[in-house]
Amino acid sequence: MTPTDTVERLFLPFTRLDDRTRHDGFGLGLTLVSSIAAVHGGTVQATAPPTGGLDITVRLPRRDNTVAQAVPTT
């Protein structure tokens, strides 16, 4: 099980749960996902279920697919 305070730290750059000798990576993945989501008006949430593992939820606002019509100015 992952403690709640550890889950929050995962969004900091270069933060990993494991040491580098067991897994590849630099600890930037969730930092990048969080930054990209924020730029697009979204959020990222991480929760550690009691059964173990980590659940990541990324929410992005729905985009309006209509094209804005230009209004001529005179």
N, C-alpha and C positions, 0 to 999 in steps of 0.2 A: 504494500500500500504506500502511496506517495503522500507525505504530509502536505497540508494546504499551503503552508508558507513556502515549501519547495516548489509547488505548482506555480505560484505567483512569480518566483524568480526565473522560471523558464523563459519568460518574455524579455529578460535582460540579455544583451549581447554576450556571446561567448560563455553562456551558462549551459551546463550539461548535467544530467542526473548520474551518468556513468563517467568513469575516468577514461581517458583517451586510449588506454591500452586495450580495451575490450570492443570498442566500436569506432567507426570512422565518423567524421563530421567535426564541425567547428563550433557548434552551439549557436548558429545564426538563423536557423530555419524559422522558429517561432517568432523571433524578432522581426524578420523580413515579412512574414505573413501578417503580423500585427500592424506593421507600418503600412503595408499595401492596403489592408482593409481600412485603416483609418483614413488614408488619402481618398478612398472611395466612399467615405461616409459609413463604413461598417465597423464591426466589432469582432473580436476573437475572445473566446472564453475556454478555459481549460479546467476540467474537473477530474479528480481522482476518485473513481468509484470504489466502494468498500471491497469489491471483489478483485481489485488490482487493475493495473493498466492506467491509461490516460485517455479521456475523451476530449477532443478538440471540436468546438463549434465555431464556424465562421459564418457571420451574418453580413450580407451586403444588401443595401436598399435596392428595391426593384426599380429598374430603369424604365422610364416612359419611352416607348418606342415611336412616338409620333414625332414628326419633323416640324420644327417651328417654321412658320411662314414669315418671311421678311416683310416688314411693313414699310412701304416707300415713304420717305420724308420729302416734303417739298418746301 
